[in-house]
Amino acid sequence: MIDVGIIGATGYAGVELIRILHGHPQVHIRALGSVSFEGQDISDIYPSLAGICPQKLLATDEVIDACQVIFASVPHGVSEEIGRKCVDQDKLLIDLGADFRLTDPEDYKEWYKLEYKDPELHKQSVYSIPELHREKVKGAKIIGNPGCYPTSIALGLFPALKACVIDPDTIVIDSKSGVTGAGRGLSQTSHYPDCNEAFSPYKIASHRHTPEIEQTISQIVGRDVLITFVPHLLPVNRGIVSTIYSKLKTPLSPKEVHELYAHTYQGEQFVRVMKEGQAANLKNVRGSNYCDISLHVDTRTNRLIVVSTIDNMVKGAAGQAIQNMNLALGFPEDMGLHLAPLCF
């Protein structure tokens, strides 16, 4: 059994890690950390965990000292110090924040208004969407877990980009996320009277996930690519739907596109390519580690339209982090992640 700890355990992604890791057969949740609620029982914050995870919330250093694997679900700018302590103690850090996602420090400085304090540490880190980067993960000591929007978008675009059937300079991405994507902290936009019965774009062409999306697309294509990305806030708890538009280089039929995606993702346990004529719906992935992808061709405009949907708290955060842990430790990639989606 591997002793694991969660720093930032009272956030939405942190408590989702607890829920999923509780059913993992090869790990033991040894320690939970929280700056805001240190000393309290986790069940005082989340009564649903009463009798399931009877643990007091500890300081960050106590979690690191007690565990072999550390999950950090903390704001950007915090994980570097945690990463240094983990590396020095030969422990695995899986960071669900933004500190180890971007390879270019100038991008981090521009979009997050901070600088890397420990550049050598970043050279030891690996960014991993498992379906795209799994060969890099085994033996890694720091894993940058992708953002939720970038995960849905990269999985939605990968087959078409890899096969060079679309023009990457024409990509336009329209994404919608549930309110949990904003985190547990209070804000006006996620306040119930403002988000209920509402639907609005936000951070138009300025969202911090933009450089991460461009980084992944550029690596697949082999050159720098800029995209148009507009996120929206849905009045639901969880889930992401990304609708992605791009120009086909040559006309393809819906059947040809479907065959391309089905072949690319053949054998992938957590990517489900839907049947022709179906449309992906976030309702069908809630609570699971699946990404559902539906494919549509606008023959009149010669555009490919990809709809990609995930649960932002599972495949977009905690589930994918556990998938990365499994890869790093040599466990079966799907271990502990056979979570059937909620039906309602």
Disulfide bonds with the S-S distance in Angstrom:
none
